[in-house]
Amino acid sequence: MELLMSATETNLIEARVQKARCTDDRLIVDLTDGRELSVPIRWYPRLLNATPAQRADWQLAGAGYGIHWPQIDEDLSVKGLLMGWAAPGVVK
């Protein structure tokens, strides 16, 4: 039996991080397919409370399917960002 994926699922599978940056109030992520995601930084308290230097120290995780900030032990997935998921306990 062949499984078919929706266009949304395909976009989630293909989306990878190219670049990440933070402003005082936004996390902005550029994807390799040309999309730019921008979400409120308050959704991620560890990023919100981090210093600019800690926010700037990020690494690709999972072959580009995620972002890792080693100094604050924060990990975010592209899927979670695309789905609009905030950190547990954060009220949007």
C-alpha positions in Angstrom: 0.0 0.0 0.0 1.4 3.4 -1.0 1.2 6.2 1.4 0.6 9.7 0.0 1.8 12.8 1.7 -0.1 16.1 1.7 1.7 19.2 0.4 1.9 20.5 3.9 3.7 17.3 5.1 6.1 17.5 2.1 6.9 21.1 2.9 7.7 20.1 6.5 9.9 17.4 5.4 11.9 19.6 2.9 12.2 22.6 5.1 15.6 23.1 6.6 17.3 26.0 8.5 19.7 28.2 6.6 20.1 31.1 9.1 18.6 32.1 12.5 18.7 35.4 14.3 16.9 37.2 17.1 15.7 40.7 17.6 14.5 42.0 21.0 11.0 40.6 20.2 11.3 38.1 17.3 13.0 34.9 16.3 13.6 35.0 12.6 14.6 31.8 10.7 15.5 31.7 7.0 14.8 28.3 5.4 16.7 26.8 2.5 13.5 26.9 0.3 13.4 30.7 0.5 10.8 31.1 3.3 11.4 33.4 6.3 9.7 32.5 9.5 9.2 35.1 12.2 7.7 34.3 15.6 7.5 36.1 18.9 10.6 35.4 21.0 8.3 35.4 24.1 7.1 32.0 22.9 10.5 30.6 23.9 11.4 31.9 27.5 15.0 30.6 27.3 15.6 32.7 24.2 13.7 35.7 25.7 15.9 35.6 28.8 19.2 35.0 27.0 21.8 37.6 26.3 22.3 38.8 22.7 25.6 36.8 22.6 23.8 33.6 23.8 21.1 34.1 21.2 23.7 34.5 18.4 25.4 31.3 19.4 23.2 28.8 17.5 23.9 25.6 15.6 22.1 23.5 13.0 20.6 20.4 14.6 19.3 17.2 13.0 20.8 17.9 9.5 19.2 21.3 9.4 15.7 20.3 10.6 16.3 22.1 13.9 18.2 24.8 15.7 20.2 24.3 18.9 21.5 27.1 21.3 24.1 25.3 23.4 24.6 28.1 26.0 21.0 28.0 27.0 20.2 24.4 26.1 17.3 25.3 23.8 16.3 23.2 20.8 13.6 24.1 18.2 12.4 22.2 15.2 11.4 23.6 11.8 8.2 21.6 12.1 7.4 23.2 15.4 8.1 26.7 14.1 6.0 26.1 11.0 3.2 24.7 13.1 3.3 27.7 15.4 4.1 25.7 18.5 5.2 27.7 21.5 7.2 26.3 24.4 5.1 24.2 26.9 3.3 26.4 29.3 3.6 29.6 27.2 0.3 31.3 26.5 0.2 32.8 23.0 
